[in-house]
Amino acid sequence: MDSGDGDKPLRKISEAFIEIAGSINSQHQHPNQQSEIQLASFSRACSLISPLFRCLGIAFKFAEMDYVAKVHDLCETSVSISTLQSMMEKDIEENCVRKPGSHTRNLLRVKRGLDMVRVLFEQILVSEDNSLKNPASKAYGQVFSPYHGWAIRKAVAAGMYALPTKKQLLQKLNEDEVTARTLMQNYVTASALVIVYIDKLFHSRDLGIDW
């Protein structure tokens, strides 16, 4: 099985998030200007992560299905709404932020997907082991587990035994260990900035992020 979407999914993910993080950084240098993320480039970057969930197999099937559907919604929304801010403002005006299917709710779920991959990569980078069970368990436990019921947590735990090895994952992503480490670190650094940015959007509007 190959990664499906393009020959170098990890490279594409890394480049896309570096670009978004760069736009946040460049706008921070103009203190009077509130930095804005373009919804189209954000949703495109998020869609590049979908093949990675597929590569992780059955343990993250729930994440792949949920994530792909919500990224698709953001992609479609980007045709008519230009930034993450304006998308949230519209939901706030329409009083539908917390309703299932709202764009803002979908954004929060997508952000968790980005965060899970960030923690997964962090754990892979510090692990000497060829098994992905510990990195994946830590990433799931830290990001998704608090929001999931017993049945999903049990299914994920069972699926952890079917994860590919680190070597198999890199083969699926068409990367060797040296380049993969660099690309994973690039994503960890860039996505952390994007995740903090999204969290601030929620907090600045008193929406919270734990729902």
N, C-alpha and C positions, 0 to 999 in steps of 0.2 A: 504493500500500500504506500502510495506517496502522499504528500501533504495536500494534493489537490489544487489548492489555490496558488499558482505561481511556483517557481522552482526554489525560491529562497524566502519563505514566509517570515523567518526570524529577522532577516535583513530588512524586509519591507516594514515590519512592525517597528523595528528600532528607528529607522529613518523617519517614519511618519510621526512618531511621538517626540523625537528630537525636534522636528519642525514645529510642532504645537508648543512644546516647552520653550522653544526659541522665541515664538511670537509672544508668549506671556512675559518672558524676560525682557524683550525689547520694549514692550509697552510699560513695564515697571520703571523703566528709566525716564518716563515722563510722568512725574508724580500727580499731575493734575488730570491725567487721562485714566479713566477706568479701563483696565485691560479687558478685552472681549475675545472669546474663542468663537471662531466661525463654526456653525453647526455642521456645514457640509464637510469641512476638512476633519473635524472631530469624528463624525460618524463614519467617514471613510477609513480613518485610522483604526477605529474600533472594529470595523468589519474585517480587518486584516488579522485579527486575533482569533476569529472563528476556527480556522484550520488547526490552530494549536490545541483548542479544546477537543477537536476531533481526534488528534494524535494521542491524546491522553486516554481515550477509550471510555469504557462503560462507567468508570467511577465518576466522570464528569459529564455524563450524558445529560443530566438534569441542567447543568450549567450551560452546556452547548445549546440545548433547545430553547431555554429561557433567554439566554444572551442573544442568540441569533435573531429571535423574534423581536426583541426590544431594540437591537441595533437597526434592524430593518425599519422599524417605526421611526427612529430618529433620522435615518437616511431619507425616508419619504417626507418627513416634516421639513427637512432642510431645503426642499424645493420652494416652500412658501415662507419659511422663517429663517432669518440669516444668522442669528447668534444664540448661544445657550441662554444668555440673559433674557432676550426678548421672548424666547420660548417659555421660560419660567414665568415671566411677567404676565404673559397671556393666560397661562393656567391659573395664576393667582387671581387675575381679574375674573376669570370664569368660575372661580371657586371649585376647581376640580383637581387640585394638586395631589391629593391622597387617593383619588378614585383609581381603581384598577384600569390600566390602559392609558392613564394620563402620561403625557410626554415627560413631565417632571419626575413622576414615579419611575418611568422607564429609565430615565437618566441615572437615577439613584441606583437602580439594579445593574445597569451597565457599568457604572463606576465601581461597583463591588467586583464585577468580573475583571476589570483592569487591575484592581487591588489584589485579587487572588493571584493573578499571573505575576504581579510584582513580588509578592511574598514567595511564591513558588520559585521564581528565578533567584531571589536572594538566598533561599535555602539550598538550591542546587549549587550555587556558587561557593557556599561554605562547606558543602558536603563532599567527603572523599569517596562516598559510596556510589556504586553503580545503580543501586535501587532508588526509585523515586518515591517509595512509600512514605518515608519520613517527611521529605520536603512537601509532598502533596497533602499529607495528613495535617501538617502544621498550617499550610496555606488555607485549607478548608476550615480547620478549627478556628483560625484567627478571623477569617473574613465571613464565611457563610454560615457556619454551624449555629451561631447565636440566633439566626433568623429562621432556622429550619426545624420542622417537627421531627419526632422520633423516627418515623418511617423513612424519611429521606436520609437522615443521618445514618441509619442502619444500612440502607442501600449503598450509600457512598462508602461506608466502612468495608462492606463486602467487596465493592468494586475496586478498592485499593489493591487487592491481590492480583488484579488483572492489568495493572498499569504496565506500560512498557518500561524497560530499563533505560537509564540515561543514554546509554549507547544507542539503543533502538530509537529513542526519541530524536537524537541528533541525526540519525540516518534518515528518519522521516522528514526532518527539516532540511536535509541536504547540507549539513554543516559539520565541520570537524570541531573538536573540543576547543581549540584555541580561538577560532573566530566566534564560536558560539558563546564563549565566556565574555568576550568583548561586547557582543551584541546584546546579551542578557543584561550586562552591567549598564549599557547605554539605556536600555528600556527601563531598568530599575530607577535610574537617576531621573530620566525625563518623565516617566509616568508619576513618580512621587510628586513632582511639581504640578502636574495636571490634576492629580487626585486632591491635593491640598486646595487648589484653585476651585474645584467643584464643591468641595466641602464648604469653603468660604461663601460660595454663592448661596448654598442652603442656609447656612448660619446667619448670613447678613439679612436674610428675609424671614428669620425666625421660623424656619421650616423644620430644623433639626435633621439628623441623618440616620436616626435609629428607628426606622419604621419600615 
